[in-house]
Amino acid sequence: MNQTTYIRKHGQETAAQFRRTTLEHTWVLYATVPKDYCDTYNLCGAYGNCITSQSPVCECLEKFTPKSPESWNSMDWSQGCVRNKPLDCQKEDGFVIYVGLKLPDATNSWVNKTMNLKECRSECLQNCSCMAYTAADIKEGSGCAIWFGDLID
């Protein structure tokens, strides 16, 4: 029997795999897989990080705390996190290095493929609305990607 396999998002929580038999021309549900909870856009809000293997799944980035502790403790992380202290661009507050973190939404970002990481950092420090930077090409460590404004996954 010839079959075609089709995978589609099924609601908000799962992905479903369907198989279609060539003879009967019908789709049959074959399997469902829970969606990774951390794939939900903006689940942890601004400056929040989602880690599937921990409970609760959301945490604030270093030097940030929940904007609304009451909501946060009720597992509503949508308001995100705020800085413990206001950003002081004149003193070069600096950056925290994160490894393996999901990259933020690129809506408010800028990319330059010719800069190196040192130039990227310098460029970011010159603009007080710059919140994060990284190499644009992670494999090669080249280029520059900069994010402005709130960091949202």
Sine and cosine of phi, psi and omega as CSV:
sin_phi,cos_phi,sin_psi,cos_psi,sin_omega,cos_omega
0.00,0.00,0.82,-0.57,0.04,-1.00
-0.98,0.21,0.66,-0.75,0.00,-1.00
-0.71,-0.71,0.52,-0.85,0.13,-0.99
-0.91,-0.41,0.67,-0.74,0.03,-1.00
-0.96,-0.27,0.65,-0.76,-0.04,-1.00
-0.67,-0.74,0.77,-0.64,0.04,-1.00
-0.90,-0.44,0.72,-0.69,0.02,-1.00
-0.60,-0.80,0.38,-0.93,0.09,-1.00
-0.95,0.33,0.73,-0.68,-0.05,-1.00
-0.84,-0.55,1.00,-0.08,-0.06,-1.00
0.96,0.27,-0.27,-0.96,-0.03,-1.00
-1.00,0.05,-0.35,0.93,-0.18,-0.98
-0.96,-0.27,-0.26,0.96,-0.09,-1.00
-0.63,-0.77,0.33,-0.94,0.21,-0.98
-0.93,-0.37,0.59,-0.81,-0.05,-1.00
-0.85,-0.53,0.60,-0.80,0.06,-1.00
-0.95,-0.33,0.82,-0.57,0.02,-1.00
-0.91,-0.42,0.52,-0.85,0.11,-0.99
-0.85,-0.53,0.65,-0.76,0.00,-1.00
-0.92,-0.40,0.82,-0.57,0.04,-1.00
-1.00,0.10,0.70,-0.71,-0.03,-1.00
-0.92,0.39,-0.61,0.79,-0.05,-1.00
-0.94,0.33,-0.69,0.72,-0.08,-1.00
-1.00,-0.02,-0.29,0.96,-0.03,-1.00
0.82,0.57,0.66,0.75,0.05,-1.00
-0.80,-0.61,0.47,-0.88,0.06,-1.00
-1.00,-0.08,0.73,-0.69,0.00,-1.00
-0.84,-0.54,0.78,-0.63,0.05,-1.00
-0.90,0.43,0.84,-0.54,-0.05,-1.00
-0.98,-0.22,-0.68,0.73,-0.03,-1.00
-0.33,-0.94,0.43,-0.91,0.14,-0.99
-0.81,-0.59,0.54,-0.84,-0.01,-1.00
-0.76,-0.65,0.79,-0.62,0.04,-1.00
-0.88,0.48,0.65,-0.76,0.05,-1.00
-0.95,0.31,0.57,-0.82,0.10,-1.00
-0.90,0.43,0.87,-0.49,-0.06,-1.00
-0.81,0.59,-0.58,0.82,-0.04,-1.00
-0.96,0.28,-0.11,0.99,0.09,-1.00
-0.97,0.24,-0.19,0.98,0.01,-1.00
-0.93,0.37,0.87,-0.50,-0.05,-1.00
-0.88,0.48,0.72,-0.69,0.08,-1.00
0.88,0.47,0.41,0.91,-0.02,-1.00
-0.83,0.56,-0.68,0.73,-0.07,-1.00
-0.99,-0.14,0.07,1.00,0.03,-1.00
0.95,0.32,-0.08,-1.00,-0.01,-1.00
-0.89,0.46,0.69,-0.73,0.03,-1.00
0.87,0.49,0.39,0.92,0.08,-1.00
-0.97,-0.26,0.42,-0.91,0.01,-1.00
-0.79,-0.61,0.71,-0.71,0.00,-1.00
-0.97,-0.23,0.77,-0.64,0.03,-1.00
-0.79,-0.62,0.96,-0.29,-0.10,-1.00
-0.83,0.56,-0.58,0.82,-0.12,-0.99
-0.99,0.14,0.02,1.00,0.00,-1.00
-0.87,-0.49,0.26,-0.97,0.04,-1.00
-0.71,-0.70,0.84,-0.55,-0.04,1.00
-0.94,0.35,0.30,-0.95,-0.10,-1.00
-0.97,0.26,-0.37,0.93,-0.05,-1.00
-0.98,-0.18,0.59,-0.81,0.12,-0.99
-0.59,-0.81,0.42,-0.91,0.07,-1.00
-0.99,0.13,0.52,-0.86,0.11,-0.99
-0.89,0.45,0.33,-0.95,0.00,-1.00
-0.83,0.56,0.66,-0.75,-0.01,-1.00
0.96,0.30,0.29,0.96,0.07,-1.00
-0.80,-0.60,0.45,-0.89,0.07,-1.00
-0.74,-0.68,0.34,-0.94,0.00,-1.00
-0.84,0.54,0.69,-0.72,0.04,-1.00
-0.90,0.43,-0.65,0.76,0.04,-1.00
-0.80,-0.60,1.00,-0.06,-0.02,-1.00
-0.82,0.57,-0.57,0.82,0.00,-1.00
-0.90,0.44,-0.75,0.66,0.02,-1.00
-0.90,0.43,-0.68,0.74,-0.02,-1.00
-0.85,0.52,-0.71,0.70,-0.01,-1.00
-0.94,0.35,-0.31,0.95,0.07,-1.00
-1.00,-0.04,0.22,0.98,0.01,-1.00
0.91,0.41,0.45,0.90,0.17,-0.99
-0.95,-0.32,0.99,-0.13,-0.11,-0.99
-0.99,-0.12,0.10,1.00,-0.16,-0.99
-0.88,0.47,-0.41,0.91,0.02,-1.00
-0.98,0.20,-0.20,0.98,0.11,-0.99
0.95,0.31,-0.44,-0.90,-0.12,-0.99
-0.80,-0.60,0.37,-0.93,0.04,-1.00
-0.79,-0.62,0.37,-0.93,0.01,-1.00
-0.89,0.45,0.57,-0.82,0.11,-0.99
-0.93,0.36,-0.60,0.80,0.05,-1.00
-0.75,-0.66,0.54,-0.84,0.03,-1.00
-0.86,0.51,0.52,-0.85,0.04,-1.00
-0.92,0.38,0.74,-0.68,0.03,-1.00
-0.87,-0.49,1.00,-0.04,-0.08,-1.00
-0.91,0.41,-0.49,0.87,-0.04,-1.00
-0.92,0.40,-0.47,0.88,-0.02,-1.00
-0.99,-0.11,0.13,0.99,-0.04,-1.00
0.77,0.64,0.93,0.36,0.01,-1.00
-0.73,0.68,-0.59,0.81,0.03,-1.00
1.00,-0.07,-0.20,-0.98,-0.11,-0.99
-0.70,-0.72,0.42,-0.91,0.10,-0.99
-0.96,-0.26,0.72,-0.69,0.01,-1.00
-1.00,0.07,0.78,-0.63,0.08,-1.00
-0.87,-0.49,0.64,-0.77,0.05,-1.00
-0.88,-0.48,0.72,-0.70,0.06,-1.00
0.97,0.23,0.26,0.97,0.00,-1.00
-1.00,0.09,0.62,-0.79,0.07,-1.00
-0.90,0.45,0.71,-0.70,-0.01,-1.00
-0.93,0.36,0.58,-0.81,0.01,-1.00
-0.92,0.38,0.25,-0.97,0.11,-0.99
-0.81,0.59,0.71,-0.71,-0.08,-1.00
-1.00,0.00,0.15,0.99,-0.03,-1.00
-0.83,0.56,-0.71,0.71,-0.01,-1.00
-0.94,-0.33,0.87,0.50,-0.02,-1.00
-0.76,-0.65,0.17,-0.98,-0.02,-1.00
-0.60,-0.80,0.65,-0.76,-0.02,-1.00
-0.79,-0.62,0.69,-0.72,0.12,-0.99
-0.74,-0.67,0.91,-0.42,-0.09,-1.00
-0.98,0.19,-0.18,0.98,-0.06,-1.00
-0.99,-0.12,-0.23,0.97,-0.03,-1.00
-0.99,0.15,0.44,-0.90,0.15,-0.99
-0.99,-0.11,0.07,-1.00,-0.10,-1.00
-0.91,0.41,-0.59,0.81,0.02,-1.00
-0.90,0.43,-0.69,0.73,0.05,-1.00
-0.91,0.41,-0.59,0.81,0.01,-1.00
-0.89,0.46,-0.73,0.68,0.02,-1.00
-0.86,0.50,-0.72,0.70,0.00,-1.00
-0.87,0.49,-0.69,0.73,0.04,-1.00
-0.87,0.49,-0.68,0.74,-0.01,-1.00
-0.91,0.41,-0.66,0.75,-0.01,-1.00
-0.91,0.41,-0.38,0.93,-0.01,-1.00
-0.99,0.14,-0.12,0.99,-0.04,-1.00
-0.80,-0.60,0.92,-0.39,-0.09,-1.00
-0.91,0.42,-0.32,0.95,0.05,-1.00
-1.00,0.04,-0.03,1.00,0.07,-1.00
-0.97,0.24,0.83,-0.55,-0.05,-1.00
-0.95,-0.30,-0.36,0.93,-0.04,-1.00
-0.33,-0.94,0.40,-0.92,0.09,-1.00
-0.52,-0.86,0.36,-0.93,0.07,-1.00
-0.32,-0.95,0.16,-0.99,0.13,-0.99
-0.93,0.36,0.70,-0.72,0.01,-1.00
-0.94,0.35,-0.56,0.83,0.05,-1.00
-0.93,-0.36,0.99,-0.13,-0.12,-0.99
-0.91,0.42,-0.59,0.81,0.01,-1.00
-0.89,0.46,-0.71,0.70,-0.06,-1.00
-1.00,-0.01,-0.28,0.96,-0.04,-1.00
0.95,0.32,0.41,0.91,-0.04,-1.00
-0.91,-0.42,0.20,-0.98,0.01,-1.00
0.98,0.21,0.05,-1.00,-0.08,-1.00
-0.59,-0.80,0.76,-0.65,0.14,-0.99
-0.83,-0.56,0.77,-0.63,-0.05,-1.00
-0.81,-0.59,0.65,-0.76,0.04,-1.00
-0.92,-0.40,0.67,-0.74,0.01,-1.00
-0.90,-0.43,0.54,-0.84,0.03,-1.00
0.97,0.25,-0.23,-0.97,-0.05,-1.00
-0.86,0.51,0.66,-0.75,0.04,-1.00
-1.00,-0.01,0.92,-0.39,0.00,-1.00
-0.81,-0.58,0.69,-0.72,-0.04,-1.00
-0.96,0.29,0.00,0.00,0.00,0.00
